[in-house]
């Protein structure tokens, strides 16, 4: 199982959870976005995450595969993603 956290500095951090012990987790990787993160949700199949940022950008990021991640030097990686700029309404 996987968990992801988002931070004010635009960092997404992915963790692998132990199926038998939800209190135990291993850091997997992180992705740096350009703006603070407002919201994160998994898609219905838990294969992608949808991230909304403070600057109006929305990202769809592929779930990392543990077998394809080399975190021996750094946790910072580049994952396949798409982004859209949402135009905010003016009041």
PDB file of N, CA, C and O in Angstrom:
ATOM      1  N   UNK A   1       0.840  -1.161   0.000  1.00  0.00           N
ATOM      2  CA  UNK A   1       0.000   0.000   0.000  1.00  0.00           C
ATOM      3  C   UNK A   1       0.889   1.228   0.000  1.00  0.00           C
ATOM      4  O   UNK A   1       2.024   1.179   0.474  1.00  0.00           O
ATOM      5  N   UNK A   2       0.378   2.330  -0.529  1.00  0.00           N
ATOM      6  CA  UNK A   2       1.166   3.545  -0.642  1.00  0.00           C
ATOM      7  C   UNK A   2       0.414   4.722  -0.033  1.00  0.00           C
ATOM      8  O   UNK A   2      -0.814   4.794  -0.070  1.00  0.00           O
ATOM      9  N   UNK A   3       1.190   5.634   0.526  1.00  0.00           N
ATOM     10  CA  UNK A   3       0.661   6.867   1.098  1.00  0.00           C
ATOM     11  C   UNK A   3       1.460   8.025   0.497  1.00  0.00           C
ATOM     12  O   UNK A   3       2.641   7.874   0.182  1.00  0.00           O
ATOM     13  N   UNK A   4       0.820   9.165   0.343  1.00  0.00           N
ATOM     14  CA  UNK A   4       1.523  10.350  -0.164  1.00  0.00           C
ATOM     15  C   UNK A   4       1.166  11.541   0.722  1.00  0.00           C
ATOM     16  O   UNK A   4       0.026  11.683   1.164  1.00  0.00           O
ATOM     17  N   UNK A   5       2.156  12.388   0.973  1.00  0.00           N
ATOM     18  CA  UNK A   5       1.914  13.606   1.748  1.00  0.00           C
ATOM     19  C   UNK A   5       2.357  14.799   0.920  1.00  0.00           C
ATOM     20  O   UNK A   5       3.272  14.698   0.103  1.00  0.00           O
ATOM     21  N   UNK A   6       1.698  15.933   1.141  1.00  0.00           N
ATOM     22  CA  UNK A   6       2.030  17.161   0.439  1.00  0.00           C
ATOM     23  C   UNK A   6       2.404  18.251   1.413  1.00  0.00           C
ATOM     24  O   UNK A   6       1.908  18.280   2.540  1.00  0.00           O
ATOM     25  N   UNK A   7       3.284  19.157   0.986  1.00  0.00           N
ATOM     26  CA  UNK A   7       3.788  20.184   1.883  1.00  0.00           C
ATOM     27  C   UNK A   7       3.626  21.581   1.301  1.00  0.00           C
ATOM     28  O   UNK A   7       3.392  21.763   0.106  1.00  0.00           O
ATOM     29  N   UNK A   8       3.755  22.541   2.173  1.00  0.00           N
ATOM     30  CA  UNK A   8       3.644  23.949   1.804  1.00  0.00           C
ATOM     31  C   UNK A   8       4.733  24.350   0.810  1.00  0.00           C
ATOM     32  O   UNK A   8       4.538  25.286   0.033  1.00  0.00           O
ATOM     33  N   UNK A   9       5.872  23.663   0.820  1.00  0.00           N
ATOM     34  CA  UNK A   9       6.947  24.013  -0.114  1.00  0.00           C
ATOM     35  C   UNK A   9       6.784  23.333  -1.480  1.00  0.00           C
ATOM     36  O   UNK A   9       7.681  23.420  -2.319  1.00  0.00           O
ATOM     37  N   UNK A  10       5.644  22.654  -1.713  1.00  0.00           N
ATOM     38  CA  UNK A  10       5.374  22.021  -3.001  1.00  0.00           C
ATOM     39  C   UNK A  10       5.950  20.624  -3.140  1.00  0.00           C
ATOM     40  O   UNK A  10       6.012  20.088  -4.247  1.00  0.00           O
ATOM     41  N   UNK A  11       6.374  20.025  -2.030  1.00  0.00           N
ATOM     42  CA  UNK A  11       6.956  18.684  -2.069  1.00  0.00           C
ATOM     43  C   UNK A  11       5.888  17.617  -1.830  1.00  0.00           C
ATOM     44  O   UNK A  11       5.108  17.702  -0.882  1.00  0.00           O
ATOM     45  N   UNK A  12       5.867  16.618  -2.703  1.00  0.00           N
ATOM     46  CA  UNK A  12       5.048  15.416  -2.513  1.00  0.00           C
ATOM     47  C   UNK A  12       5.994  14.298  -2.102  1.00  0.00           C
ATOM     48  O   UNK A  12       7.008  14.074  -2.764  1.00  0.00           O
ATOM     49  N   UNK A  13       5.681  13.597  -1.026  1.00  0.00           N
ATOM     50  CA  UNK A  13       6.532  12.501  -0.573  1.00  0.00           C
ATOM     51  C   UNK A  13       5.702  11.220  -0.557  1.00  0.00           C
ATOM     52  O   UNK A  13       4.623  11.169   0.033  1.00  0.00           O
ATOM     53  N   UNK A  14       6.225  10.189  -1.216  1.00  0.00           N
ATOM     54  CA  UNK A  14       5.558   8.894  -1.303  1.00  0.00           C
ATOM     55  C   UNK A  14       6.184   7.926  -0.307  1.00  0.00           C
ATOM     56  O   UNK A  14       7.405   7.865  -0.163  1.00  0.00           O
ATOM     57  N   UNK A  15       5.329   7.172   0.375  1.00  0.00           N
ATOM     58  CA  UNK A  15       5.751   6.177   1.353  1.00  0.00           C
ATOM     59  C   UNK A  15       5.116   4.844   1.019  1.00  0.00           C
ATOM     60  O   UNK A  15       3.978   4.791   0.551  1.00  0.00           O
ATOM     61  N   UNK A  16       5.852   3.757   1.258  1.00  0.00           N
ATOM     62  CA  UNK A  16       5.317   2.400   1.164  1.00  0.00           C
ATOM     63  C   UNK A  16       4.907   1.973   2.568  1.00  0.00           C
ATOM     64  O   UNK A  16       5.708   2.047   3.500  1.00  0.00           O
ATOM     65  N   UNK A  17       3.664   1.528   2.722  1.00  0.00           N
ATOM     66  CA  UNK A  17       3.172   1.043   4.008  1.00  0.00           C
ATOM     67  C   UNK A  17       3.256  -0.469   4.057  1.00  0.00           C
ATOM     68  O   UNK A  17       3.016  -1.148   3.058  1.00  0.00           O
ATOM     69  N   UNK A  18       3.596  -0.988   5.219  1.00  0.00           N
ATOM     70  CA  UNK A  18       3.638  -2.430   5.421  1.00  0.00           C
ATOM     71  C   UNK A  18       2.207  -2.945   5.555  1.00  0.00           C
ATOM     72  O   UNK A  18       1.469  -2.438   6.400  1.00  0.00           O
ATOM     73  N   UNK A  19       1.782  -3.927   4.761  1.00  0.00           N
ATOM     74  CA  UNK A  19       0.397  -4.415   4.822  1.00  0.00           C
ATOM     75  C   UNK A  19      -0.011  -4.954   6.187  1.00  0.00           C
ATOM     76  O   UNK A  19      -1.167  -4.817   6.587  1.00  0.00           O
ATOM     77  N   UNK A  20       0.926  -5.564   6.901  1.00  0.00           N
ATOM     78  CA  UNK A  20       0.606  -6.153   8.201  1.00  0.00           C
ATOM     79  C   UNK A  20       0.731  -5.177   9.354  1.00  0.00           C
ATOM     80  O   UNK A  20       0.260  -5.451  10.458  1.00  0.00           O
ATOM     81  N   UNK A  21       1.367  -4.036   9.103  1.00  0.00           N
ATOM     82  CA  UNK A  21       1.591  -3.067  10.172  1.00  0.00           C
ATOM     83  C   UNK A  21       1.485  -1.657   9.599  1.00  0.00           C
ATOM     84  O   UNK A  21       2.466  -1.121   9.084  1.00  0.00           O
ATOM     85  N   UNK A  22       0.315  -1.063   9.683  1.00  0.00           N
ATOM     86  CA  UNK A  22       0.080   0.251   9.099  1.00  0.00           C
ATOM     87  C   UNK A  22       0.840   1.362   9.824  1.00  0.00           C
ATOM     88  O   UNK A  22       0.840   2.505   9.368  1.00  0.00           O
ATOM     89  N   UNK A  23       1.482   1.042  10.937  1.00  0.00           N
ATOM     90  CA  UNK A  23       2.303   2.011  11.659  1.00  0.00           C
ATOM     91  C   UNK A  23       3.724   2.070  11.095  1.00  0.00           C
ATOM     92  O   UNK A  23       4.485   2.981  11.419  1.00  0.00           O
ATOM     93  N   UNK A  24       4.078   1.104  10.254  1.00  0.00           N
ATOM     94  CA  UNK A  24       5.419   1.033   9.694  1.00  0.00           C
ATOM     95  C   UNK A  24       5.393   1.454   8.227  1.00  0.00           C
ATOM     96  O   UNK A  24       4.579   0.964   7.446  1.00  0.00           O
ATOM     97  N   UNK A  25       6.277   2.351   7.869  1.00  0.00           N
ATOM     98  CA  UNK A  25       6.332   2.811   6.482  1.00  0.00           C
ATOM     99  C   UNK A  25       7.779   3.081   6.086  1.00  0.00           C
ATOM    100  O   UNK A  25       8.625   3.395   6.923  1.00  0.00           O
ATOM    101  N   UNK A  26       8.037   2.949   4.791  1.00  0.00           N
ATOM    102  CA  UNK A  26       9.361   3.205   4.230  1.00  0.00           C
ATOM    103  C   UNK A  26       9.259   4.347   3.229  1.00  0.00           C
ATOM    104  O   UNK A  26       8.399   4.312   2.349  1.00  0.00           O
ATOM    105  N   UNK A  27      10.118   5.360   3.341  1.00  0.00           N
ATOM    106  CA  UNK A  27      10.121   6.429   2.335  1.00  0.00           C
ATOM    107  C   UNK A  27      10.516   5.860   0.982  1.00  0.00           C
ATOM    108  O   UNK A  27      11.435   5.046   0.892  1.00  0.00           O
ATOM    109  N   UNK A  28       9.833   6.282  -0.061  1.00  0.00           N
ATOM    110  CA  UNK A  28      10.112   5.787  -1.409  1.00  0.00           C
ATOM    111  C   UNK A  28      10.747   6.872  -2.275  1.00  0.00           C
ATOM    112  O   UNK A  28      11.863   6.703  -2.766  1.00  0.00           O
ATOM    113  N   UNK A  29      10.037   7.986  -2.462  1.00  0.00           N
ATOM    114  CA  UNK A  29      10.564   9.047  -3.315  1.00  0.00           C
ATOM    115  C   UNK A  29       9.797  10.333  -3.067  1.00  0.00           C
ATOM    116  O   UNK A  29       8.786  10.346  -2.364  1.00  0.00           O
ATOM    117  N   UNK A  30      10.299  11.428  -3.661  1.00  0.00           N
ATOM    118  CA  UNK A  30       9.584  12.693  -3.570  1.00  0.00           C
ATOM    119  C   UNK A  30       9.654  13.418  -4.907  1.00  0.00           C
ATOM    120  O   UNK A  30      10.565  13.216  -5.710  1.00  0.00           O
ATOM    121  N   UNK A  31       8.649  14.273  -5.113  1.00  0.00           N
ATOM    122  CA  UNK A  31       8.541  15.096  -6.313  1.00  0.00           C
ATOM    123  C   UNK A  31       8.372  16.527  -5.843  1.00  0.00           C
ATOM    124  O   UNK A  31       7.642  16.784  -4.885  1.00  0.00           O
ATOM    125  N   UNK A  32       9.037  17.456  -6.504  1.00  0.00           N
ATOM    126  CA  UNK A  32       8.945  18.865  -6.136  1.00  0.00           C
ATOM    127  C   UNK A  32       8.102  19.602  -7.174  1.00  0.00           C
ATOM    128  O   UNK A  32       8.425  19.596  -8.362  1.00  0.00           O
ATOM    129  N   UNK A  33       7.027  20.233  -6.721  1.00  0.00           N
ATOM    130  CA  UNK A  33       6.182  21.052  -7.585  1.00  0.00           C
ATOM    131  C   UNK A  33       6.501  22.519  -7.331  1.00  0.00           C
ATOM    132  O   UNK A  33       7.209  22.847  -6.378  1.00  0.00           O
ATOM    133  N   UNK A  34       5.983  23.400  -8.176  1.00  0.00           N
ATOM    134  CA  UNK A  34       6.391  24.805  -8.117  1.00  0.00           C
ATOM    135  C   UNK A  34       5.589  25.680  -7.160  1.00  0.00           C
ATOM    136  O   UNK A  34       5.870  26.873  -7.043  1.00  0.00           O
ATOM    137  N   UNK A  35       4.602  25.120  -6.477  1.00  0.00           N
ATOM    138  CA  UNK A  35       3.732  25.933  -5.644  1.00  0.00           C
ATOM    139  C   UNK A  35       3.247  25.123  -4.442  1.00  0.00           C
ATOM    140  O   UNK A  35       3.228  23.894  -4.498  1.00  0.00           O
ATOM    141  N   UNK A  36       2.857  25.793  -3.360  1.00  0.00           N
ATOM    142  CA  UNK A  36       2.281  25.066  -2.222  1.00  0.00           C
ATOM    143  C   UNK A  36       1.088  24.210  -2.655  1.00  0.00           C
ATOM    144  O   UNK A  36       0.342  24.575  -3.564  1.00  0.00           O
ATOM    145  N   UNK A  37       0.925  23.079  -1.995  1.00  0.00           N
ATOM    146  CA  UNK A  37      -0.116  22.117  -2.335  1.00  0.00           C
ATOM    147  C   UNK A  37      -1.360  22.371  -1.499  1.00  0.00           C
ATOM    148  O   UNK A  37      -1.288  22.458  -0.273  1.00  0.00           O
ATOM    149  N   UNK A  38      -2.506  22.490  -2.170  1.00  0.00           N
ATOM    150  CA  UNK A  38      -3.779  22.700  -1.477  1.00  0.00           C
ATOM    151  C   UNK A  38      -4.523  21.402  -1.210  1.00  0.00           C
ATOM    152  O   UNK A  38      -5.165  21.260  -0.169  1.00  0.00           O
ATOM    153  N   UNK A  39      -4.445  20.442  -2.149  1.00  0.00           N
ATOM    154  CA  UNK A  39      -5.236  19.224  -2.015  1.00  0.00           C
ATOM    155  C   UNK A  39      -4.598  18.094  -2.812  1.00  0.00           C
ATOM    156  O   UNK A  39      -3.983  18.322  -3.854  1.00  0.00           O
ATOM    157  N   UNK A  40      -4.754  16.860  -2.301  1.00  0.00           N
ATOM    158  CA  UNK A  40      -4.250  15.656  -2.969  1.00  0.00           C
ATOM    159  C   UNK A  40      -5.335  14.589  -2.892  1.00  0.00           C
ATOM    160  O   UNK A  40      -5.956  14.401  -1.846  1.00  0.00           O
ATOM    161  N   UNK A  41      -5.560  13.893  -4.002  1.00  0.00           N
ATOM    162  CA  UNK A  41      -6.498  12.764  -4.026  1.00  0.00           C
ATOM    163  C   UNK A  41      -5.980  11.696  -4.973  1.00  0.00           C
ATOM    164  O   UNK A  41      -5.361  12.002  -5.992  1.00  0.00           O
ATOM    165  N   UNK A  42      -6.239  10.435  -4.627  1.00  0.00           N
ATOM    166  CA  UNK A  42      -5.943   9.333  -5.534  1.00  0.00           C
ATOM    167  C   UNK A  42      -7.084   9.209  -6.536  1.00  0.00           C
ATOM    168  O   UNK A  42      -8.228   9.533  -6.215  1.00  0.00           O
ATOM    169  N   UNK A  43      -6.780   8.737  -7.761  1.00  0.00           N
ATOM    170  CA  UNK A  43      -7.851   8.428  -8.703  1.00  0.00           C
ATOM    171  C   UNK A  43      -8.565   7.164  -8.219  1.00  0.00           C
ATOM    172  O   UNK A  43      -8.137   6.548  -7.243  1.00  0.00           O
ATOM    173  N   UNK A  44      -9.625   6.782  -8.880  1.00  0.00           N
ATOM    174  CA  UNK A  44     -10.455   5.672  -8.411  1.00  0.00           C
ATOM    175  C   UNK A  44      -9.731   4.323  -8.415  1.00  0.00           C
ATOM    176  O   UNK A  44     -10.139   3.412  -7.694  1.00  0.00           O
ATOM    177  N   UNK A  45      -8.677   4.176  -9.201  1.00  0.00           N
ATOM    178  CA  UNK A  45      -7.914   2.927  -9.250  1.00  0.00           C
ATOM    179  C   UNK A  45      -6.614   3.003  -8.453  1.00  0.00           C
ATOM    180  O   UNK A  45      -5.854   2.035  -8.425  1.00  0.00           O
ATOM    181  N   UNK A  46      -6.348   4.132  -7.809  1.00  0.00           N
ATOM    182  CA  UNK A  46      -5.119   4.373  -7.035  1.00  0.00           C
ATOM    183  C   UNK A  46      -3.855   4.200  -7.881  1.00  0.00           C
ATOM    184  O   UNK A  46      -2.827   3.736  -7.388  1.00  0.00           O
ATOM    185  N   UNK A  47      -3.945   4.580  -9.161  1.00  0.00           N
ATOM    186  CA  UNK A  47      -2.780   4.509 -10.044  1.00  0.00           C
ATOM    187  C   UNK A  47      -2.175   5.878 -10.309  1.00  0.00           C
ATOM    188  O   UNK A  47      -1.042   5.982 -10.778  1.00  0.00           O
ATOM    189  N   UNK A  48      -2.922   6.914 -10.013  1.00  0.00           N
ATOM    190  CA  UNK A  48      -2.462   8.287 -10.212  1.00  0.00           C
ATOM    191  C   UNK A  48      -2.952   9.139  -9.051  1.00  0.00           C
ATOM    192  O   UNK A  48      -3.947   8.817  -8.402  1.00  0.00           O
ATOM    193  N   UNK A  49      -2.235  10.234  -8.798  1.00  0.00           N
ATOM    194  CA  UNK A  49      -2.740  11.184  -7.822  1.00  0.00           C
ATOM    195  C   UNK A  49      -3.062  12.490  -8.537  1.00  0.00           C
ATOM    196  O   UNK A  49      -2.420  12.855  -9.522  1.00  0.00           O
ATOM    197  N   UNK A  50      -4.056  13.172  -8.028  1.00  0.00           N
ATOM    198  CA  UNK A  50      -4.469  14.466  -8.547  1.00  0.00           C
ATOM    199  C   UNK A  50      -4.097  15.486  -7.484  1.00  0.00           C
ATOM    200  O   UNK A  50      -4.498  15.361  -6.326  1.00  0.00           O
ATOM    201  N   UNK A  51      -3.328  16.497  -7.879  1.00  0.00           N
ATOM    202  CA  UNK A  51      -2.811  17.485  -6.936  1.00  0.00           C
ATOM    203  C   UNK A  51      -3.251  18.873  -7.381  1.00  0.00           C
ATOM    204  O   UNK A  51      -3.048  19.255  -8.533  1.00  0.00           O
ATOM    205  N   UNK A  52      -3.852  19.624  -6.468  1.00  0.00           N
ATOM    206  CA  UNK A  52      -4.228  21.015  -6.731  1.00  0.00           C
ATOM    207  C   UNK A  52      -3.273  21.914  -5.954  1.00  0.00           C
ATOM    208  O   UNK A  52      -3.068  21.726  -4.755  1.00  0.00           O
ATOM    209  N   UNK A  53      -2.693  22.892  -6.647  1.00  0.00           N
ATOM    210  CA  UNK A  53      -1.720  23.791  -6.025  1.00  0.00           C
ATOM    211  C   UNK A  53      -2.287  25.197  -5.869  1.00  0.00           C
ATOM    212  O   UNK A  53      -3.259  25.582  -6.519  1.00  0.00           O
ATOM    213  N   UNK A  54      -1.648  25.937  -4.991  1.00  0.00           N
ATOM    214  CA  UNK A  54      -2.076  27.298  -4.668  1.00  0.00           C
ATOM    215  C   UNK A  54      -2.039  28.227  -5.883  1.00  0.00           C
ATOM    216  O   UNK A  54      -2.831  29.166  -5.956  1.00  0.00           O
ATOM    217  N   UNK A  55      -1.139  27.986  -6.833  1.00  0.00           N
ATOM    218  CA  UNK A  55      -1.014  28.853  -8.007  1.00  0.00           C
ATOM    219  C   UNK A  55      -2.056  28.556  -9.087  1.00  0.00           C
ATOM    220  O   UNK A  55      -2.015  29.162 -10.157  1.00  0.00           O
ATOM    221  N   UNK A  56      -2.996  27.628  -8.826  1.00  0.00           N
ATOM    222  CA  UNK A  56      -4.044  27.303  -9.785  1.00  0.00           C
ATOM    223  C   UNK A  56      -3.709  26.138 -10.697  1.00  0.00           C
ATOM    224  O   UNK A  56      -4.533  25.762 -11.531  1.00  0.00           O
ATOM    225  N   UNK A  57      -2.533  25.560 -10.567  1.00  0.00           N
ATOM    226  CA  UNK A  57      -2.187  24.401 -11.396  1.00  0.00           C
ATOM    227  C   UNK A  57      -2.748  23.130 -10.785  1.00  0.00           C
ATOM    228  O   UNK A  57      -2.784  22.971  -9.565  1.00  0.00           O
ATOM    229  N   UNK A  58      -3.184  22.230 -11.652  1.00  0.00           N
ATOM    230  CA  UNK A  58      -3.644  20.900 -11.265  1.00  0.00           C
ATOM    231  C   UNK A  58      -2.737  19.898 -11.972  1.00  0.00           C
ATOM    232  O   UNK A  58      -2.506  19.997 -13.177  1.00  0.00           O
ATOM    233  N   UNK A  59      -2.232  18.941 -11.217  1.00  0.00           N
ATOM    234  CA  UNK A  59      -1.330  17.916 -11.737  1.00  0.00           C
ATOM    235  C   UNK A  59      -1.972  16.543 -11.613  1.00  0.00           C
ATOM    236  O   UNK A  59      -2.661  16.250 -10.636  1.00  0.00           O
ATOM    237  N   UNK A  60      -1.738  15.710 -12.612  1.00  0.00           N
ATOM    238  CA  UNK A  60      -2.050  14.284 -12.520  1.00  0.00           C
ATOM    239  C   UNK A  60      -0.713  13.569 -12.644  1.00  0.00           C
ATOM    240  O   UNK A  60      -0.034  13.657 -13.668  1.00  0.00           O
ATOM    241  N   UNK A  61      -0.344  12.851 -11.566  1.00  0.00           N
ATOM    242  CA  UNK A  61       0.982  12.255 -11.462  1.00  0.00           C
ATOM    243  C   UNK A  61       0.842  10.738 -11.334  1.00  0.00           C
ATOM    244  O   UNK A  61       0.065  10.240 -10.519  1.00  0.00           O
ATOM    245  N   UNK A  62       1.607  10.014 -12.152  1.00  0.00           N
ATOM    246  CA  UNK A  62       1.591   8.552 -12.082  1.00  0.00           C
ATOM    247  C   UNK A  62       2.142   8.074 -10.745  1.00  0.00           C
ATOM    248  O   UNK A  62       3.108   8.629 -10.221  1.00  0.00           O
ATOM    249  N   UNK A  63       1.521   7.052 -10.210  1.00  0.00           N
ATOM    250  CA  UNK A  63       1.985   6.432  -8.977  1.00  0.00           C
ATOM    251  C   UNK A  63       3.368   5.814  -9.222  1.00  0.00           C
ATOM    252  O   UNK A  63       3.544   5.091 -10.203  1.00  0.00           O
ATOM    253  N   UNK A  64       4.335   6.077  -8.367  1.00  0.00           N
ATOM    254  CA  UNK A  64       5.661   5.487  -8.576  1.00  0.00           C
ATOM    255  C   UNK A  64       5.637   3.982  -8.340  1.00  0.00           C
ATOM    256  O   UNK A  64       4.902   3.483  -7.487  1.00  0.00           O
ATOM    257  N   UNK A  65       6.446   3.275  -9.104  1.00  0.00           N
ATOM    258  CA  UNK A  65       6.591   1.824  -8.928  1.00  0.00           C
ATOM    259  C   UNK A  65       7.901   1.582  -8.193  1.00  0.00           C
ATOM    260  O   UNK A  65       8.966   1.986  -8.658  1.00  0.00           O
ATOM    261  N   UNK A  66       7.817   0.928  -7.055  1.00  0.00           N
ATOM    262  CA  UNK A  66       8.984   0.707  -6.205  1.00  0.00           C
ATOM    263  C   UNK A  66      10.140   0.088  -6.978  1.00  0.00           C
ATOM    264  O   UNK A  66      11.296   0.447  -6.751  1.00  0.00           O
ATOM    265  N   UNK A  67       9.847  -0.835  -7.884  1.00  0.00           N
ATOM    266  CA  UNK A  67      10.891  -1.524  -8.645  1.00  0.00           C
ATOM    267  C   UNK A  67      11.632  -0.593  -9.609  1.00  0.00           C
ATOM    268  O   UNK A  67      12.724  -0.928 -10.068  1.00  0.00           O
ATOM    269  N   UNK A  68      11.051   0.575  -9.921  1.00  0.00           N
ATOM    270  CA  UNK A  68      11.663   1.496 -10.870  1.00  0.00           C
ATOM    271  C   UNK A  68      12.301   2.713 -10.194  1.00  0.00           C
ATOM    272  O   UNK A  68      12.818   3.598 -10.875  1.00  0.00           O
ATOM    273  N   UNK A  69      12.267   2.761  -8.875  1.00  0.00           N
ATOM    274  CA  UNK A  69      12.790   3.912  -8.140  1.00  0.00           C
ATOM    275  C   UNK A  69      14.147   3.571  -7.529  1.00  0.00           C
ATOM    276  O   UNK A  69      14.289   2.574  -6.820  1.00  0.00           O
ATOM    277  N   UNK A  70      15.143   4.416  -7.815  1.00  0.00           N
ATOM    278  CA  UNK A  70      16.452   4.291  -7.173  1.00  0.00           C
ATOM    279  C   UNK A  70      16.591   5.458  -6.204  1.00  0.00           C
ATOM    280  O   UNK A  70      16.845   6.589  -6.619  1.00  0.00           O
ATOM    281  N   UNK A  71      16.425   5.185  -4.921  1.00  0.00           N
ATOM    282  CA  UNK A  71      16.537   6.239  -3.916  1.00  0.00           C
ATOM    283  C   UNK A  71      17.807   6.074  -3.077  1.00  0.00           C
ATOM    284  O   UNK A  71      17.856   6.508  -1.926  1.00  0.00           O
ATOM    285  N   UNK A  72      18.822   5.450  -3.654  1.00  0.00           N
ATOM    286  CA  UNK A  72      20.069   5.223  -2.922  1.00  0.00           C
ATOM    287  C   UNK A  72      20.874   6.510  -2.733  1.00  0.00           C
ATOM    288  O   UNK A  72      21.668   6.600  -1.796  1.00  0.00           O
ATOM    289  N   UNK A  73      20.689   7.501  -3.595  1.00  0.00           N
ATOM    290  CA  UNK A  73      21.417   8.768  -3.494  1.00  0.00           C
ATOM    291  C   UNK A  73      20.501   9.902  -3.040  1.00  0.00           C
ATOM    292  O   UNK A  73      20.873  10.708  -2.187  1.00  0.00           O
ATOM    293  N   UNK A  74      19.303   9.955  -3.619  1.00  0.00           N
ATOM    294  CA  UNK A  74      18.345  11.001  -3.276  1.00  0.00           C
ATOM    295  C   UNK A  74      16.929  10.463  -3.441  1.00  0.00           C
ATOM    296  O   UNK A  74      16.684   9.551  -4.231  1.00  0.00           O
ATOM    297  N   UNK A  75      16.012  11.037  -2.691  1.00  0.00           N
ATOM    298  CA  UNK A  75      14.601  10.673  -2.840  1.00  0.00           C
ATOM    299  C   UNK A  75      13.928  11.464  -3.953  1.00  0.00           C
ATOM    300  O   UNK A  75      12.849  11.086  -4.409  1.00  0.00           O
ATOM    301  N   UNK A  76      14.548  12.556  -4.400  1.00  0.00           N
ATOM    302  CA  UNK A  76      13.974  13.415  -5.430  1.00  0.00           C
ATOM    303  C   UNK A  76      14.018  12.712  -6.782  1.00  0.00           C
ATOM    304  O   UNK A  76      15.087  12.333  -7.262  1.00  0.00           O
ATOM    305  N   UNK A  77      12.848  12.543  -7.391  1.00  0.00           N
ATOM    306  CA  UNK A  77      12.736  11.874  -8.695  1.00  0.00           C
ATOM    307  C   UNK A  77      11.832  12.687  -9.609  1.00  0.00           C
ATOM    308  O   UNK A  77      11.175  13.634  -9.178  1.00  0.00           O
ATOM    309  N   UNK A  78      11.809  12.303 -10.867  1.00  0.00           N
ATOM    310  CA  UNK A  78      10.871  12.855 -11.839  1.00  0.00           C
ATOM    311  C   UNK A  78       9.902  11.740 -12.202  1.00  0.00           C
ATOM    312  O   UNK A  78      10.316  10.668 -12.643  1.00  0.00           O
ATOM    313  N   UNK A  79       8.612  11.996 -12.016  1.00  0.00           N
ATOM    314  CA  UNK A  79       7.584  11.016 -12.363  1.00  0.00           C
ATOM    315  C   UNK A  79       6.783  11.529 -13.548  1.00  0.00           C
ATOM    316  O   UNK A  79       6.667  12.741 -13.734  1.00  0.00           O
ATOM    317  N   UNK A  80       6.222  10.622 -14.363  1.00  0.00           N
ATOM    318  CA  UNK A  80       5.353  11.063 -15.453  1.00  0.00           C
ATOM    319  C   UNK A  80       4.166  11.847 -14.888  1.00  0.00           C
ATOM    320  O   UNK A  80       3.501  11.401 -13.953  1.00  0.00           O
ATOM    321  N   UNK A  81       3.911  13.023 -15.473  1.00  0.00           N
ATOM    322  CA  UNK A  81       2.796  13.849 -15.007  1.00  0.00           C
ATOM    323  C   UNK A  81       2.297  14.759 -16.119  1.00  0.00           C
ATOM    324  O   UNK A  81       3.005  15.053 -17.083  1.00  0.00           O
ATOM    325  N   UNK A  82       1.070  15.188 -15.953  1.00  0.00           N
ATOM    326  CA  UNK A  82       0.451  16.199 -16.812  1.00  0.00           C
ATOM    327  C   UNK A  82      -0.009  17.320 -15.905  1.00  0.00           C
ATOM    328  O   UNK A  82      -0.306  17.099 -14.731  1.00  0.00           O
ATOM    329  N   UNK A  83      -0.068  18.541 -16.458  1.00  0.00           N
ATOM    330  CA  UNK A  83      -0.550  19.657 -15.645  1.00  0.00           C
ATOM    331  C   UNK A  83      -1.431  20.584 -16.474  1.00  0.00           C
ATOM    332  O   UNK A  83      -1.304  20.677 -17.695  1.00  0.00           O
ATOM    333  N   UNK A  84      -2.313  21.255 -15.776  1.00  0.00           N
ATOM    334  CA  UNK A  84      -3.204  22.237 -16.368  1.00  0.00           C
ATOM    335  C   UNK A  84      -3.213  23.478 -15.490  1.00  0.00           C
ATOM    336  O   UNK A  84      -3.150  23.382 -14.264  1.00  0.00           O
ATOM    337  N   UNK A  85      -3.291  24.633 -16.119  1.00  0.00           N
ATOM    338  CA  UNK A  85      -3.433  25.878 -15.378  1.00  0.00           C
ATOM    339  C   UNK A  85      -4.916  26.232 -15.341  1.00  0.00           C
ATOM    340  O   UNK A  85      -5.546  26.409 -16.383  1.00  0.00           O
ATOM    341  N   UNK A  86      -5.457  26.332 -14.151  1.00  0.00           N
ATOM    342  CA  UNK A  86      -6.860  26.703 -13.967  1.00  0.00           C
ATOM    343  C   UNK A  86      -6.921  28.209 -13.782  1.00  0.00           C
ATOM    344  O   UNK A  86      -6.235  28.766 -12.925  1.00  0.00           O
ATOM    345  N   UNK A  87      -7.745  28.863 -14.588  1.00  0.00           N
ATOM    346  CA  UNK A  87      -7.897  30.319 -14.454  1.00  0.00           C
ATOM    347  C   UNK A  87      -8.941  30.594 -13.368  1.00  0.00           C
ATOM    348  O   UNK A  87     -10.064  30.093 -13.415  1.00  0.00           O
ATOM    349  N   UNK A  88      -8.543  31.386 -12.416  1.00  0.00           N
ATOM    350  CA  UNK A  88      -9.433  31.731 -11.310  1.00  0.00           C
ATOM    351  C   UNK A  88     -10.380  32.847 -11.734  1.00  0.00           C
ATOM    352  O   UNK A  88     -10.014  33.734 -12.505  1.00  0.00           O
ATOM    353  N   UNK A  89     -11.592  32.785 -11.219  1.00  0.00           N
ATOM    354  CA  UNK A  89     -12.577  33.831 -11.505  1.00  0.00           C
ATOM    355  C   UNK A  89     -12.239  35.073 -10.679  1.00  0.00           C
ATOM    356  O   UNK A  89     -11.829  34.983  -9.522  1.00  0.00           O
ATOM    357  N   UNK A  90     -12.421  36.206 -11.297  1.00  0.00           N
ATOM    358  CA  UNK A  90     -12.213  37.463 -10.568  1.00  0.00           C
ATOM    359  C   UNK A  90     -13.553  37.941 -10.043  1.00  0.00           C
ATOM    360  O   UNK A  90     -14.572  37.862 -10.729  1.00  0.00           O
ATOM    361  N   UNK A  91     -13.535  38.435  -8.823  1.00  0.00           N
ATOM    362  CA  UNK A  91     -14.769  38.936  -8.214  1.00  0.00           C
ATOM    363  C   UNK A  91     -14.712  40.417  -8.052  1.00  0.00           C
ATOM    364  O   UNK A  91     -15.663  41.021  -7.554  1.00  0.00           O
TER     365      UNK A  91
END
